[in-house]
Amino acid sequence: METYATTKGQIVIPASLRRKYGIKMGTKVIVTDNGDSICLVPVTEQYLLNLQGSLKGKGALKTLIEERRNDREKE
């Protein structure tokens, strides 16, 4: 598939891909620069559900609590 950028840098995502990935008006899209390519990831309800539990067991909560404690001490 091919699309073109407008003078404002906007692109049109083909309708078949919008349907496939659940992109509707107002859907947020994460844009990632991979060095030699750009990746677009729509932030849909399914995307958020897939993230659920992905940080489990990685110590993220402990790190967050520690960072907040450090921030409070600095104030």
HUHU-V738356 format. One record per residue. N is the residue number from 1. PSI is psi in whole degrees, -180 to 180 (* if undefined). NEAR is the number of other ideal C-beta (glycine too) atoms within 8 Angstrom. Layout:
# HUHU-V738356
n	psi	near
N	PSI	NEAR
N	PSI	NEAR
This chain:
# HUHU-V738356
n	psi	near
1	149	4
2	143	3
3	170	8
4	153	6
5	144	6
6	178	7
7	-23	3
8	-1	4
9	9	6
10	146	6
11	158	8
12	125	6
13	124	8
14	145	8
15	-38	5
16	-38	6
17	-36	10
18	-43	11
19	-46	7
20	-41	6
21	7	8
22	32	11
23	122	10
24	174	6
25	129	3
26	-5	4
27	128	10
28	149	6
29	129	9
30	127	8
31	122	7
32	132	8
33	114	5
34	20	7
35	-62	4
36	7	3
37	167	5
38	135	7
39	131	7
40	124	9
41	113	8
42	135	12
43	89	9
44	174	10
45	-40	6
46	-40	7
47	-45	10
48	-38	9
49	-36	7
50	-26	7
51	-22	7
52	125	6
53	1	5
54	-21	6
55	2	7
56	130	5
57	7	4
58	3	5
59	15	6
60	-42	7
61	-44	7
62	-42	7
63	-44	8
64	-46	8
65	-42	8
66	-42	8
67	-41	8
68	-38	8
69	-44	8
70	-40	8
71	-42	8
72	-38	7
73	-32	6
74	-27	5
75	*	4
